[in-house]
Amino acid sequence: MIRGSVYDAVGGGDAFLAVARAFHVRALADPSLNHPFSHPGHPQHVERLAAYWAEALGGPPTYSSTMRDQSAMLLIHAHNGAGHDFGERFVACFVAALDDADVPDDAELRTVLRDYMQWAVDDVLQYAPRDAVVPDKLDVPGWSWDGPVSDGVG
């Protein structure tokens, strides 16, 4: 069966923005995620988050062409010594945000999105130790219906 991208199945850019907004609200309400999400960051953090997820899941390269590359994103999140339940809570908030944003309730789509987020969180958390080294010039890694299509190594 030929199907479009995961990005298209979610509903495109507006849908990713709705997911990012819903996720941000949930992250602020979560005791494990509140701290990093409550600090002033980029004024368009939610829009940047939506663009990042959209690009990673088959949408336009807006994040990497107008904002940052993977290395810069990792550096923002690196060396923070994230707690043991941070990744689990992040994924749980993302999955719940899919419902909040009315992403289609298709079992295969939801599995792909959850698997992507677990993979992405694991990737980010490998740089949480204070002595972690983030490689330079990484591309935003891509994900499809079948899993990773690129690892971000340009």
Steps between C-alpha positions, in 0.01 A plus 500: 500500500637841406437768754613855555734616769435478871487881485207482259321234706521720811341785304787724390647813653190622683458162664862497618456848643192377689698202633789725609261739676322215678831340592633825644192540721539142623875543559437807714250301708732199544719506814792333317486721192390831648845628589655507150177614336420777748822695444495777245639364178461594140181706460387267221593176673167333423518593131859377481406175670217449250734571208758257636253214546340573163835488320610183677176329401509582130390862482680797351853580622389822668686431823836427341474761227384794713580416862772255603658164433487188715828581673371837617178343627697233688729761656199685640392181676842351581689483827189542715520170686130428430333287765429133452131549420540801269487299178205292612304811601592681177367212288185473713427872459557477125265203465231677704549817296410303187151456643482863612587611146251262334764307307324214320441205730660252261684221687786476251552876493494523879753215529732667249477834684564341839793299364645813338474698822660226707785480249539879491496534879758221534718684250478829691551337840825337395646853520359574849821408688709805583799362306309400184640622169249614238627450144504802269283555194245224548190509281151456645450122493201372308239241590245321281234233533784247511713678759817706462589611148804698605701535817580866456862441405548721197 
